[in-house]
Structure formats: C-alpha cells, structure tokens
Amino acid sequence: MKPAQFDYIAPTTIDEVAAALAAAEGEGKIIAGGQSLMPMINFRLVKPTILIDINRVAGLDRIELHGDRVRIGATVRHHMTAADAIIRQHLPIVHEAMHHVAHMTVRNRGTFCGSVAHADPATEMPMMTRFLGGTVIAYSQRGRREIPAAEFFVGSLVNSLEPDEFVIRVELDAMRPDAGWGFEEFAKRHGDFALACFATTLHCVDGMASDVRVGMMGVGETPLRLEEIEGIIEGTDVSEPVLDMVADRLAGILMPNTDIHASADYRRHLSGVLAKRALRAAWSRAKTKGFKHNE
C-alpha cells in the first residue's frame, strides 16, 4: 500500500522539534531511522499528518559516559552502538546484544532510541533499557522529563510518552569492571525477533553472587526485569541446583503468548534453557574478574 498523505519537516533544534510536535496536536510522528515507523505508515496502521525528521538536530548522535551512566542520543544508529568503544568497555552485554539486532540495512538506519520508543517487547534495546536501570529523557515545550524504564514501557508497542514529547536520549547504568554477564537469545533465523532472551549481570563476592540483575524479552507484553529470579540467585554459588530452581520458577511466573512462531509452553521451556546458559557464562566471567580484582 501507499501511505496516506503527510507533510514533512526537518528542524535543526530540539525546540523547533518540540514546537512542530505540539502544533501537530497528537497527529505528528518523529522519524530518525524509520525502520519500524515507515512500514507502519505504508500499511496505514498509523496515519500522521506530519513527519518531523530529527536527523539534522546537532548533538543527538553521540554516545557519552557521564559518571556511572552511559548516554545514547536519539540519532545514534544501531551500527554506531555496536562499534562504539564506550559501549564495548562499559556495557559489554549491550555490545553482545547488538549482534542479534535485525540485519545490516536495518542496523545502518535504525536507532537505539527509536527502538526503545517503539517498545516492541521482543527487541533488544527496550530490554537493555529496562534491565540496565535505564532512564528515557523526553523533551517537549514544557521542558525535559526523565522517565524510568519501569514506567516507560506500558504494553506491547505502547510507551508513556505524552503526544507532545519525544525522546532525546536514553541513559543506562554502566557495568562495573568486575561484573560478569551472560546474554542468550533464540530466534528462528538470525536477525528475527526473539522467541525468548535471557540477560544477566552479577558479581562474585567471597564466592557468592551479588548485585544480580536479570532481564528477559519475548515472553511478555513488555521487557521484563525479574526481581524474584534475582532473589533466588543472590547470595548463592550459582550451582546447578540453583540453576534448576531458576528454570522451575521461570516456568511458573512467565506468561508468554502463543502465536504462529511458538507456543507459550515452548517459550517457557526455552526460557529455562537460556537462563541456565546465560547464568553459567555470567558466573564464569564474574569469578575470573573477581579473582583478578582481589589480586
């Protein structure tokens, strides 16, 4: 199909963007990469009266380290995130996740923040934002608003932005040098949406797991941070009995959908398998780094 008619504007400042979005009275759409938006427009699933292109706004294409937070600007492409030295050093789990993101043409145009705003629960960037204590920085004519990731993701493809707000950056917690991490994702083909994914970071303190974080995607209506699973692992030696407990509990608390790609039961079973793999990898890294750190 062809899209419905719309106007197009390419402002050069965030204030101009905010003014155009406010003037659209809820009928405007922000475009940076357009990899999710344009197919929806072409199928007339959304019919904006105006597209507001933010690619000419200076300063939104940066990845920066501020204290213990990594800032990712609104026009940072997926391929930029995958190749960035700050991401590789301070967020190695994000660096790993980027290898699973779509295909080359999508990575060349699609943006980290655009994917977060799209809020697809089976994509990597929303999960990383939720999992890594992310904050979405939104802007409008009313000023800047910081939205914790726990409040940003409302449902599948639904976020908590007001109609006159747009994302200018996402901030994530940087990982400590001694953090162990594990990331396991399964899709039918490389680059497809995940049927399930399990991500974790943790530290080894006196032979026990500490500061455990667990995130999942593809198994709920939003990206998940699983504090109950974190509590099972915290303070343990991440032994095989502990991993069995994690898999059993995941089967009890996850409520994934059944669709043409997989049944809910399959996704629950797959989640347990991926959890064990990711936790083994994270614990192995944490023990090695913890030992070197103590030296």
Secondary structure, DSSP 8 states (H G I E B T S, - for coil): ------EEE--SSHHHHHHHHHHTTT-EEEESS-TTHHHHHHTTSS--SEEEE-TTSTT-S-EEEETTEEEEETT-BHHHHHH-HHHHHH-HHHHHHHTTSS-HHHHHH-BHHHHHHHT-TTSHHHHHHHHTT-EEEEEETTEEEEEEHHHHEEETTEE---TT-EEEEEEEE---TT-EEEEEEE-SSTTS--SEEEEEEEEEETTEEEEEEEEEESSSSS-EE-HHHHHHHTTS---HHHHHHHHHHHHHH------SS--HHHHHHHHHHHHHHHHHHHHHHHHHHHHHHH-
